[in-house]
Amino acid sequence: MSSSDGPCTAAMSSAAGSSCSAAKEELQLQQGTEKQRGSAEEERAEAVDQKPIDSEEELEEEIDDGDEEEEAAPEDIDLGPRLSIKEQLDKDKDDESLRRWKEQLLGSVDLGSVGEMLEPDVKITSLSILSPGRPEIVLPLPAERRSKEKEPWFTLKEGSAYRLKFTFSVADNIVSGLRYTNTVWKTGIRVDSTKEMLGTFSPQAEPYTYLTPEETTPSGIFARGSYSARTKFLDDDRKCYLEMKYTFDIRRDWPSS
C-alpha cells in the first residue's frame, strides 16, 4: 500500500462512520416518534373511556352498565335449591359434626318461630358514619328522598378518617354471604368501587351491627365536590335487600350543622 492511500482510507472510514452515526440517530428519532405517537394514542383512548358524562340519563346508563359487569353471575356455579332451617337440620342429622356446627350457627333460634320459610328476610334498619372526634352521622333512609331534592345525603371533610356502621335484622332463614357493594362517580367518571363481605347470619330477635374497616376521604382541590353513588346489599344468591342511589359531598371542612 502506498503512502497516498492512507488519507483516502482514513477519509472513507470517517465517511462510513458519519453515515452509520447518522443512520443510528435517524433510527432513534423514528423510534422516539413512534413511542410518542403510541403514548398519545393511549392517552386519547383513555380520555375517550373516561369522557365526563353531562346528563343524568347518561349517568344512569353508566351506573347500570357498571352493575351488569360487576354482578354477572358465573354460569357454571349452581348454588342448589334453598332449604328451610328445619330441612337443613334434618338433612345432616346423621353427621354429628355438621349438625353441631349448624346448631352453633343458629344459636338460640326458635325453630317454631321460623317455620318452613325458604327465603331469609333481611332488613337494613340504619346506616351511619363514624369519624374520630365527631358525632355519629346517622343517615336517614331512604336515601333517594334527599337525591330527588338535589341535596347531598351527607357531607364529609377531605382527608378525614371514617368508618361505616350497618344495623340490620335477619328473620325466617339463614342469609349466606351477605355483602355490601358501593360504586362512586365524580363528573361521570367512576372513581371508586368497594365490595365488603359482611358474612353469614342466622335469624335472631336482636339486630346485627357491622363496622367496616377505617378509610380516609381523598383530599385536595380535585377531590372536593359532589359525587354520585350506588349502594347495594346482596347475598350469595344475588338477592338484593337494599339498593340506593344518592349523592354526597366532600368539602374543605365539616358542615356547620
Secondary structure as GFF3:
##gff-version 3
##sequence-region A 1 257
A	DSSP	alpha_helix	5	49	.	.	.	ID=ss1
A	DSSP	alpha_helix	56	70	.	.	.	ID=ss2
A	DSSP	alpha_helix	85	91	.	.	.	ID=ss3
A	DSSP	alpha_helix	96	106	.	.	.	ID=ss4
A	DSSP	alpha_helix	111	114	.	.	.	ID=ss5
A	DSSP	beta_strand	121	130	.	.	.	ID=ss6
A	DSSP	beta_strand	137	139	.	.	.	ID=ss7
A	DSSP	alpha_helix	144	148	.	.	.	ID=ss8
A	DSSP	beta_strand	155	157	.	.	.	ID=ss9
A	DSSP	beta_strand	161	171	.	.	.	ID=ss10
A	DSSP	beta_strand	175	186	.	.	.	ID=ss11
A	DSSP	beta_strand	189	201	.	.	.	ID=ss12
A	DSSP	beta_strand	208	211	.	.	.	ID=ss13
A	DSSP	beta_strand	215	216	.	.	.	ID=ss14
A	DSSP	beta_strand	225	234	.	.	.	ID=ss15
A	DSSP	beta_strand	240	251	.	.	.	ID=ss16
###
